[in-house]
Amino acid sequence: MILERTFYGLQCDGCGKDLEIDEYGDTFCDNEQDTKDIAKDCGWIEVRGKHYCEDCHRYGDNDELILGDGTVITEDEEDWQ
């Protein structure tokens, strides 16, 4: 029997890295929310609908978010998530 299923994964919008869900290198979940939750637990962030791995963002001295491309987002910007 052939089955059709939909899976969800994430790819970093900064560097193109795939989110690895588990220690076996699997990169897909059964639903979008679980994928986002795992990404957050792994240090990924979502900014304005884009996803960035732990290597493509950092926080500056004043808690501003700095993306890998140099974009700076301050706490005052309410739309960053």
Backbone bond lengths (Angstrom), bond angles and torsions (degrees), N, CA, C in turn:
res aa  C-N    CA-C-N  psi(-1)  N-CA   C-N-CA  omega(-1)  CA-C   N-CA-C  phi
1 M - - - 1.451 - - 1.531 108.79 -
2 I 1.281 116.29 135.39 1.466 122.07 176.83 1.524 108.06 -96.14
3 L 1.319 115.60 129.29 1.455 121.82 178.98 1.522 109.34 -115.84
4 E 1.289 115.87 143.03 1.465 120.61 174.59 1.518 107.69 -109.42
5 R 1.345 116.90 127.75 1.459 121.68 179.20 1.519 108.97 -132.95
6 T 1.312 115.39 153.21 1.453 121.75 175.69 1.519 108.34 -108.83
7 F 1.324 116.56 133.21 1.453 122.57 177.72 1.525 109.06 -123.54
8 Y 1.331 114.89 157.13 1.457 120.62 -177.92 1.524 109.99 -124.64
9 G 1.307 115.77 136.72 1.453 122.41 176.32 1.516 109.24 -141.97
10 L 1.313 116.13 172.48 1.464 121.10 178.65 1.516 109.81 -128.01
11 Q 1.318 114.51 143.93 1.447 122.45 173.52 1.521 106.92 -126.94
12 C 1.312 116.64 132.67 1.462 121.59 -178.35 1.521 110.38 -61.74
13 D 1.333 115.56 130.18 1.458 120.34 177.30 1.524 111.95 -75.82
14 G 1.332 116.70 -9.80 1.453 119.89 177.96 1.520 113.04 -89.08
15 C 1.342 116.34 -51.12 1.466 120.00 -173.29 1.527 114.39 -120.72
16 G 1.335 117.29 -9.19 1.459 120.17 178.88 1.521 114.79 87.43
17 K 1.319 117.75 3.04 1.464 121.96 179.46 1.530 110.00 -65.22
18 D 1.341 116.76 139.63 1.458 121.48 175.30 1.521 110.08 -84.52
19 L 1.326 116.33 142.20 1.455 121.72 173.63 1.522 108.17 -70.69
20 E 1.328 117.45 126.91 1.453 121.64 174.91 1.520 108.11 -96.15
21 I 1.338 115.44 118.08 1.457 122.27 -174.48 1.529 111.91 -74.03
22 D 1.322 117.87 -37.93 1.462 120.63 -177.55 1.518 111.45 -142.44
23 E 1.311 115.70 -180.00 1.460 120.98 -176.06 1.521 114.05 -67.12
24 Y 1.332 117.83 -10.49 1.464 121.78 178.54 1.525 112.53 -92.31
25 G 1.315 116.81 0.07 1.455 120.26 177.43 1.518 114.39 86.82
26 D 1.343 117.16 7.98 1.464 118.84 176.93 1.522 109.45 -62.29
27 T 1.319 115.96 142.76 1.461 119.60 -175.54 1.525 113.38 -122.95
28 F 1.328 118.11 12.02 1.463 119.66 -175.92 1.527 111.90 -132.50
29 C 1.335 115.39 148.78 1.467 123.85 174.07 1.520 108.51 -121.58
30 D 1.319 115.19 170.56 1.460 120.65 179.95 1.527 113.35 -78.24
31 N 1.351 117.40 -19.02 1.464 118.47 -179.52 1.530 110.37 -146.42
32 E 1.301 114.55 160.27 1.466 121.76 -174.47 1.523 112.48 -65.38
33 Q 1.333 117.56 -42.04 1.466 120.12 -176.41 1.524 111.99 -64.74
34 D 1.346 117.92 -42.01 1.464 120.08 177.34 1.528 110.82 -60.83
35 T 1.314 116.53 -38.95 1.463 120.87 178.92 1.524 110.19 -62.27
36 K 1.328 116.95 -45.75 1.468 120.79 179.16 1.523 111.37 -64.99
37 D 1.334 117.43 -39.79 1.463 120.97 179.62 1.527 111.28 -64.09
38 I 1.332 117.14 -43.30 1.462 120.91 178.35 1.525 110.34 -64.72
39 A 1.321 116.87 -41.32 1.465 120.58 178.35 1.527 110.61 -58.84
40 K 1.322 116.35 -45.11 1.462 120.43 179.70 1.531 110.33 -62.13
41 D 1.337 116.98 -42.38 1.461 121.01 178.10 1.523 112.17 -63.50
42 C 1.325 116.80 -25.94 1.470 122.17 -179.69 1.524 112.52 -90.86
43 G 1.333 117.82 5.72 1.461 120.50 177.06 1.514 114.79 93.56
44 W 1.339 117.67 5.65 1.454 120.81 177.03 1.525 109.11 -79.48
45 I 1.323 116.67 155.75 1.466 121.38 175.99 1.528 109.30 -128.38
46 E 1.328 114.44 157.87 1.462 120.87 173.78 1.522 107.59 -115.45
47 V 1.319 116.08 127.02 1.460 122.00 179.59 1.516 108.38 -130.52
48 R 1.336 115.31 115.77 1.466 120.89 177.70 1.532 112.28 51.82
49 G 1.345 115.66 41.75 1.458 121.03 176.57 1.519 115.25 82.97
50 K 1.325 117.17 0.30 1.465 120.86 177.34 1.523 108.28 -110.09
51 H 1.337 116.02 153.31 1.456 121.73 -175.98 1.523 110.56 -116.84
52 Y 1.338 115.28 137.46 1.453 121.50 -177.02 1.528 110.11 -129.46
53 C 1.349 115.65 130.51 1.458 120.99 179.25 1.529 110.13 -72.47
54 E 1.321 114.68 173.85 1.460 120.49 -177.84 1.525 113.00 -63.97
55 D 1.335 117.55 -19.49 1.462 120.79 178.66 1.527 113.26 -86.36
56 C 1.318 117.57 -12.41 1.470 121.35 -173.72 1.523 113.92 -111.38
57 H 1.317 116.92 19.14 1.459 120.04 172.12 1.527 109.37 -156.28
58 R 1.313 114.30 155.62 1.460 120.94 175.33 1.522 107.64 -154.64
59 Y 1.309 115.80 170.25 1.459 120.82 177.72 1.520 109.05 -112.12
60 G 1.330 115.56 136.34 1.454 121.63 -178.90 1.518 112.22 -82.46
61 D 1.312 115.90 -176.29 1.460 122.39 -177.55 1.517 113.37 -62.28
62 N 1.320 117.69 -27.24 1.470 122.30 -179.29 1.532 111.47 -104.91
63 D 1.334 116.62 25.39 1.471 123.89 179.72 1.519 113.62 64.69
64 E 1.333 117.32 15.73 1.456 119.33 174.38 1.521 108.70 -74.93
65 L 1.313 116.49 147.22 1.458 122.27 178.59 1.524 108.36 -86.81
66 I 1.319 116.94 129.64 1.461 121.43 -179.98 1.525 107.55 -120.47
67 L 1.331 115.57 117.17 1.454 120.64 179.17 1.518 110.25 -82.67
68 G 1.310 116.78 163.48 1.456 122.21 -177.35 1.507 114.26 -57.86
69 D 1.347 117.34 -27.39 1.466 119.95 -179.93 1.525 112.63 -86.34
70 G 1.347 116.14 4.07 1.459 120.77 178.66 1.520 114.43 95.01
71 T 1.324 118.53 -5.88 1.458 121.82 177.46 1.519 109.13 -62.03
72 V 1.331 116.42 131.27 1.458 122.31 179.41 1.523 108.73 -110.34
73 I 1.325 115.48 130.59 1.455 120.96 179.49 1.523 107.12 -124.92
74 T 1.335 116.93 122.30 1.445 121.22 -177.93 1.520 110.99 -91.03
75 E 1.324 115.72 164.67 1.476 121.05 178.40 1.517 111.53 -60.27
76 D 1.335 117.62 -26.28 1.460 121.73 -177.14 1.530 112.69 -69.83
77 E 1.313 117.10 -18.50 1.458 120.63 -179.21 1.525 108.98 -82.90
78 E 1.325 116.73 101.22 1.461 122.03 -174.47 1.521 113.48 -70.06
79 D 1.319 118.08 -18.80 1.466 120.16 -173.17 1.522 113.18 -92.67
80 W 1.323 119.17 10.94 1.459 118.53 -173.70 1.514 113.28 -73.89
81 Q 1.332 119.28 -17.12 1.463 120.05 175.87 1.488 110.85 -116.81
